[in-house]
Amino acid sequence: PNADTDVKRAIQYAAANGIGIAVRTGGHAYSGTSSTSSNNIQLDLIGAYNDWDYDAQTGLLRLGISYSLLEFNTRLRQAGLFMPTGQCYNVHVGGHVQTGGYGQLARAFGLFSDQIVSFEIFLADGTKKTVAVDSAVQADKDLFFAVLGGGPGNYGIVTHVTIRPRKDADHKYSRAYKYVIPYDPSLDHGVLVQLFDLVREWENAPGDYDFCFTVASAE
């Protein structure tokens, strides 16, 4: 239920033996930041931190980084809450927030990382500390913004994040529409051209309107 002891032991072992640590929380990492080679350590936190503590008075949610985005969004929905996140549901919170947290609601609500108030992190010397966006120490502020976009494990091992999720009730007129069109050579390519033109002109679109357009190939 609490992997702190094991995480600290891994850090101490790595430091004593001069080896590296790659951190994995499930899902995928396009840049390979969750992978390692040779005799280094891959620290898999996929089932390590599943805390969930929502305070309705403050509107803050403290959660462990081991939730997949599917699990995370499901629990939020059950509580009448939501967050701007990515669409790859097998990605986990830990990796997502440390690479910015880009998602389909970014234009209206910002990135996932923009919603983070603080996070808990193990540093390279094995100490654990809480780092907040409004930390009094400048070095902690620098660490806060470095971690939220610098890649999982580059600055330490994040175990928990505290966020301020949005409330469904505050956005009752929001709508989403998703449609999948199987490609056909006879398809009117003028439609694709119009979509590409829309993307080019996107900076002039209303700030609370989001649009995602994907072309993919498959068997």
Sequence and secondary structure as in RCSB ss.txt:
>XXXX:A:sequence
PNADTDVKRAIQYAAANGIGIAVRTGGHAYSGTSSTSSNNIQLDLIGAYNDWDYDAQTGLLRLGISYSLLEFNTR
LRQAGLFMPTGQCYNVHVGGHVQTGGYGQLARAFGLFSDQIVSFEIFLADGTKKTVAVDSAVQADKDLFFAVLGG
GPGNYGIVTHVTIRPRKDADHKYSRAYKYVIPYDPSLDHGVLVQLFDLVREWENAPGDYDFCFTVASAE
>XXXX:A:secstr
   HHHHHHHHHHHHHHT  EEEE SS  TT TT   TT EEEE TTT   EEEETTTTEEEEETT BHHHHHHH
HHHTTEE    S TTSBHHHHHTTT   TTHHHH  GGGGEEEEEEE TTS EEEEETT SSHHHHHHHHHHHHH
 TTSS EEEEEEE  EEGGGGTT           TTS HHHHHHHHHHHHTGGGS TT           
